[in-house]
Amino acid sequence: MQSEITYKLNAADFDEVLEKKLTDLSKKSILERFRDRLVSVDTVAEIHNIHRDTVVKYANARLLPHIRQGKLYKFSLAEILDINFADLKKQQ
């Protein structure tokens, strides 16, 4: 038997929770449109304002999901837009 938890929220708290949930859903919907679009190392570097060597380093360390096409690295634009490079830096 599962126990039930009840939360009491005032209207402002409820609105804040609802706004965050809708923002998250909207973000996921927008990112999904770019799931199949592949971009280069240079594009990733430009989007996140980092050096291209950093992108390659993170890809080689398996911190960035990517596809290798010969010597080229390709990245899903949706995944790249959703990645926080500050968090990746901490993982090194």
C-alpha positions as CSV (number, residue, x, y, z in Angstrom):
1,M,0.0,0.0,0.0
2,Q,1.3,3.4,-1.0
3,S,1.1,6.3,1.4
4,E,-0.2,9.6,0.1
5,I,1.5,12.9,0.5
6,T,-0.6,16.1,0.4
7,Y,1.0,19.5,-0.3
8,K,-0.7,22.8,0.4
9,L,0.3,25.6,-2.0
10,N,-1.0,29.2,-2.1
11,A,-2.0,30.6,-5.5
12,A,1.4,32.3,-6.1
13,D,3.3,29.0,-5.4
14,F,1.0,27.1,-7.6
15,D,1.5,29.6,-10.4
16,E,5.2,29.4,-10.0
17,V,5.2,25.6,-10.2
18,L,2.9,25.6,-13.2
19,E,5.0,28.2,-15.0
20,K,8.2,26.1,-14.5
21,K,6.5,23.0,-15.7
22,L,5.1,24.7,-18.8
23,T,8.6,26.3,-19.5
24,D,10.2,22.8,-19.2
25,L,7.6,21.3,-21.6
26,S,8.0,24.2,-24.0
27,K,11.8,23.8,-24.0
28,K,11.5,20.1,-24.6
29,S,9.2,20.7,-27.5
30,I,11.5,23.2,-29.1
31,L,14.6,21.1,-28.6
32,E,12.8,18.0,-30.1
33,R,12.5,19.9,-33.4
34,F,16.4,19.9,-33.7
35,R,16.9,16.3,-32.6
36,D,17.9,15.1,-36.1
37,R,19.9,18.2,-37.1
38,L,23.7,17.5,-36.9
39,V,26.2,20.3,-36.4
40,S,30.0,20.6,-36.5
41,V,32.6,21.2,-33.8
42,D,32.8,24.8,-35.0
43,T,29.1,25.3,-34.6
44,V,29.1,23.9,-31.1
45,A,32.0,26.1,-30.1
46,E,30.2,29.2,-31.5
47,I,26.9,28.4,-29.8
48,H,28.6,28.0,-26.4
49,N,31.4,30.6,-26.9
50,I,34.2,28.2,-26.2
51,H,37.2,27.1,-28.2
52,R,36.8,24.3,-30.7
53,D,39.6,22.3,-29.0
54,T,37.5,22.2,-25.9
55,V,34.6,20.7,-27.8
56,V,36.9,18.0,-29.3
57,K,38.4,17.3,-25.8
58,Y,34.9,16.9,-24.3
59,A,33.8,14.7,-27.1
60,N,36.9,12.5,-26.8
61,A,36.3,12.3,-23.0
62,R,32.7,11.0,-23.8
63,L,31.2,14.0,-22.0
64,L,29.5,15.2,-25.2
65,P,27.3,12.8,-27.2
66,H,28.5,12.7,-30.8
67,I,28.8,10.8,-34.0
68,R,32.2,10.3,-35.8
69,Q,32.1,10.6,-39.6
70,G,35.7,9.8,-40.5
71,K,37.7,12.5,-38.8
72,L,34.7,14.7,-38.3
73,Y,32.6,15.0,-35.2
74,K,28.9,15.6,-35.5
75,F,26.6,16.6,-32.7
76,S,22.8,16.6,-32.3
77,L,21.8,20.3,-32.2
78,A,19.1,19.5,-29.6
79,E,21.5,17.9,-27.3
80,I,24.1,20.6,-27.7
81,L,21.5,23.3,-27.0
82,D,20.6,21.5,-23.8
83,I,24.1,21.0,-22.4
84,N,25.6,23.2,-19.8
85,F,29.3,23.5,-20.4
86,A,29.9,24.8,-16.9
87,D,28.7,21.5,-15.6
88,L,31.0,19.6,-18.1
89,K,34.0,21.6,-16.9
90,K,33.3,20.4,-13.3
91,Q,33.2,16.7,-14.5
92,Q,36.8,16.9,-15.7
